[in-house]
Amino acid sequence: MRILRTAASARAHPRSGGRRVLVPTMGALHRGHGELIRIAREAAGSDGKVVVSIFVNPLQFAPGGDYEKYPRPEEADDSFCRAAGVDLLFRPLGEEMYATDFSVAVEENALANTLEGKSRPGHFRGVCTVVTKLFHLLSPDAAVFGEKDFQQLAIIRRMVRDLNFSIEIIGAPTVREADGLACSSRNQYLNPAERDQAPVLQRALQEARRSVAEGDRSSQAILDVARSVIATAPLARIDYLEVVNTETLQPVTEAGADSLIAVAAFFGQTRLIDNLRLS
């Protein structure tokens, strides 16, 4: 595995004959990332290359957020990538990605104003900007993003369409722990009591989908079902809980074939997200 640390080395790295497939990450790699890498290897083929980027992007964090304490286990991540068969690891420093007088950013203005975008203003501006830079520096033929961050995946697809990137965006199903909790780098922040209660989010979404299957398509009723389940976990504090259209990400009053229920909730200081298609 080759490790690159500068923008210049990323631009200059020679291309081989096969496809180059990128997995953008912020590190603290876990089983979910392992599945993204597996899917990337499948998409790259036997003669292609899998590229992983690890960069804790400051533009994605709000003032007072957890940027400084975000886990950065460099040696463990390097070992993880080697064991997963990654060909190229791009691990730039902050000054390699953003000049001190950095003043140009990429912003999406239709899908980014609800759910995560509403709770975390500017977050997707940071996502779109860093992903655009990674696309330019690493020139992938395809990139893999997880469906746990459904809104992010939708926004990246829109950005690729609208800015005419010739890059295939591949969505990867959410990887979960045995008790249903979505794999996340932030799970390690949970104390034992919080970790014990965190799977309530997925149970709530599953109950919401079961309600739809039984014929109740009113979004208000669906949300009431989910809230009642989350209420059984006293450490959970809901940030948002909404039923939205999967294309527009706007709230809907009635669930249909293209509906998704999405949740963000705090357990102590740790904020977790999850989602589930309702049909």
C-alpha positions in Angstrom: 0.0 0.0 0.0 1.3 3.4 -1.0 0.7 6.3 1.4 0.5 9.9 0.0 0.5 13.0 2.2 0.6 15.9 -0.2 -1.8 17.3 -2.8 1.1 17.4 -5.3 1.9 13.7 -4.8 -1.8 12.8 -5.2 -2.0 14.7 -8.5 1.3 13.2 -9.7 0.6 9.6 -8.8 0.5 7.5 -12.0 -2.7 5.8 -13.2 -2.7 2.2 -14.1 -4.9 0.6 -16.7 -7.9 -0.4 -14.5 -10.6 1.6 -12.7 -9.7 3.7 -9.7 -12.4 3.6 -7.0 -12.3 6.0 -4.0 -13.6 5.6 -0.5 -13.5 9.0 1.2 -13.3 8.8 5.0 -12.4 10.7 8.1 -10.6 7.8 9.6 -11.3 5.9 12.9 -12.1 3.0 10.5 -14.5 0.2 11.5 -16.5 -2.6 9.9 -18.7 -0.2 8.0 -15.6 1.2 6.3 -14.4 -2.3 5.6 -17.6 -2.9 3.7 -17.1 0.3 1.7 -13.6 -0.9 0.8 -15.0 -4.4 -0.2 -17.5 -2.8 -2.5 -14.8 -0.5 -3.9 -12.6 -3.5 -4.7 -15.5 -5.2 -6.4 -16.2 -2.1 -8.5 -12.5 -1.7 -9.3 -12.0 -5.2 -10.6 -8.9 -7.4 -10.5 -6.9 -4.8 -12.5 -8.1 -1.7 -10.8 -7.0 0.2 -7.7 -8.8 1.0 -4.4 -8.0 4.4 -3.0 -8.9 5.4 0.6 -8.7 9.0 1.8 -8.4 9.9 5.5 -9.0 13.5 6.3 -10.8 15.0 9.3 -12.4 17.9 7.4 -12.6 21.0 9.6 -15.3 22.5 7.3 -17.8 19.8 8.3 -17.6 20.8 12.0 -19.6 23.6 13.6 -17.8 25.9 16.1 -17.7 24.2 19.4 -18.2 20.8 17.7 -16.0 17.7 18.2 -13.4 18.5 15.6 -10.5 18.6 18.1 -11.5 15.4 19.9 -12.5 13.5 16.7 -10.5 10.2 16.9 -7.4 10.0 14.7 -5.9 6.5 15.3 -3.3 6.8 12.4 -1.4 3.5 13.0 -4.6 1.5 13.5 -6.2 3.0 10.3 -3.0 2.2 8.3 -3.1 -1.4 9.5 -6.8 -1.6 8.7 -6.3 -0.4 5.2 -3.4 -2.8 4.6 -5.4 -5.7 5.8 -8.4 -4.7 3.6 -6.2 -4.7 0.5 -6.2 -0.9 -0.1 -3.8 0.1 -2.9 -3.4 3.8 -2.2 -4.0 5.8 1.0 -4.2 9.5 0.8 -3.7 11.1 4.2 -3.1 14.9 3.8 -2.5 17.5 6.5 -5.0 20.4 6.8 -2.6 22.9 5.2 -2.4 20.6 2.1 -6.2 20.8 1.6 -6.9 24.4 2.6 -4.7 27.5 2.1 -4.6 29.9 5.0 -6.6 32.4 2.9 -8.9 29.7 1.5 -12.0 31.4 0.1 -13.8 29.2 -2.5 -16.3 26.5 -1.5 -18.9 24.3 -3.2 -22.5 24.5 -2.0 -25.7 22.6 -2.8 -28.9 24.5 -2.2 -31.8 22.2 -2.6 -31.2 19.0 -0.7 -28.9 20.4 2.0 -31.4 22.6 3.9 -33.3 19.9 5.7 -32.5 17.1 8.2 -28.7 17.3 8.9 -28.4 20.6 7.0 -31.0 22.2 9.2 -29.4 21.0 12.4 -25.8 21.6 11.2 -25.7 24.7 9.1 -22.8 24.7 6.7 -22.0 21.0 7.2 -22.8 20.0 3.6 -20.9 23.0 2.3 -17.9 21.4 3.9 -18.7 18.0 2.6 -19.2 19.2 -1.0 -16.0 21.2 -0.9 -13.8 18.5 0.4 -15.2 15.8 -1.9 -14.8 18.1 -4.9 -11.1 18.6 -3.9 -10.6 14.8 -3.4 -12.2 14.1 -6.8 -9.8 16.6 -8.5 -6.7 15.4 -6.7 -7.3 11.6 -7.0 -9.3 11.4 -10.3 -11.4 8.4 -9.4 -13.6 6.6 -11.9 -16.1 5.8 -9.0 -16.5 6.6 -5.3 -18.3 4.7 -2.6 -20.5 6.3 0.1 -22.5 4.7 2.8 -26.3 4.9 3.0 -26.2 5.5 6.7 -25.5 9.1 5.7 -28.4 9.1 3.2 -28.6 12.8 2.8 -24.9 13.1 2.1 -25.1 10.4 -0.5 -28.0 12.2 -2.2 -26.2 15.5 -2.2 -23.0 14.0 -3.6 -25.0 12.4 -6.4 -26.6 15.8 -7.1 -23.3 17.6 -7.1 -21.8 15.0 -9.5 -24.7 15.5 -11.8 -24.8 19.3 -11.7 -21.1 19.8 -12.0 -20.6 17.2 -14.7 -18.1 15.0 -12.9 -17.5 11.8 -14.9 -17.6 9.7 -11.7 -19.9 6.9 -10.7 -21.3 7.2 -7.2 -21.9 3.9 -5.5 -24.2 3.6 -2.5 -23.4 1.0 0.2 -26.0 -0.4 2.6 -25.6 0.5 6.2 -23.5 -2.0 8.3 -24.8 -2.6 11.8 -23.7 -4.2 15.0 -25.5 -7.3 16.2 -28.0 -5.3 18.1 -28.9 -3.1 15.2 -26.8 0.0 16.0 -25.4 1.5 12.8 -21.6 1.3 12.8 -20.1 4.8 13.3 -16.8 6.2 14.4 -18.7 8.2 17.0 -20.0 5.0 18.7 -16.8 4.9 20.7 -17.8 8.1 22.5 -20.8 6.3 24.1 -20.4 5.2 27.7 -21.8 1.7 28.6 -25.3 2.9 29.5 -25.5 5.1 26.4 -24.3 2.2 24.2 -26.8 -0.1 25.7 -29.7 2.3 24.8 -28.4 3.5 21.4 -30.0 0.6 19.4 -33.4 2.1 20.3 -33.0 4.3 17.2 -33.1 1.3 14.8 -35.9 -0.4 16.7 -37.9 2.8 16.4 -37.4 3.0 12.7 -38.3 -0.7 12.3 -41.5 -0.2 14.2 -42.3 2.8 12.0 -41.9 0.6 8.9 -44.0 -2.1 10.4 -46.7 0.4 11.0 -46.6 1.4 7.3 -46.8 -2.3 6.3 -49.9 -2.7 8.4 -51.5 0.1 6.4 -50.9 3.3 8.4 -49.4 5.7 5.9 -49.9 9.0 7.8 -46.5 10.5 8.6 -47.7 11.9 11.9 -48.9 8.4 13.0 -45.6 6.9 11.8 -43.6 9.4 13.7 -45.7 8.9 16.8 -44.9 5.2 16.7 -41.2 5.9 16.4 -41.2 8.5 19.2 -43.0 6.1 21.5 -40.2 3.6 21.0 -37.4 6.1 21.5 -39.1 7.3 24.7 -38.3 3.9 26.2 -34.6 5.0 26.3 -34.3 7.7 28.9 -30.8 8.7 27.7 -32.0 9.5 24.1 -32.8 13.1 23.2 -34.2 13.5 19.7 -32.7 16.2 17.5 -34.9 15.5 14.5 -37.3 12.7 13.4 -38.9 13.1 10.0 -40.5 11.2 7.1 -39.1 12.6 3.8 -39.2 11.9 0.1 -36.0 10.1 -0.9 -35.5 12.3 -4.0 -36.3 15.8 -2.6 -35.5 15.0 1.1 -38.5 17.2 1.9 -41.0 16.2 4.6 -44.2 14.4 3.4 -47.5 14.1 5.1 -48.1 10.5 3.9 -45.6 7.7 3.3 -45.2 6.3 -0.2 -43.0 4.0 -2.1 -40.3 6.7 -2.1 -40.3 7.6 1.5 -37.6 7.4 4.2 -37.7 7.9 7.9 -34.6 9.6 9.3 -33.5 10.3 12.9 -30.8 12.1 14.8 -30.6 11.8 18.5 -28.2 12.6 21.3 -27.0 10.1 23.9 -25.2 12.3 26.3 -22.9 14.5 24.2 -22.8 11.9 21.3 -25.1 12.6 18.3 -26.0 9.5 16.2 -28.0 9.3 13.0 -29.9 6.5 11.3 -32.5 6.1 8.6 -34.7 3.4 7.0 -36.8 3.2 3.8 -40.4 2.7 4.7 -41.2 0.2 1.9 
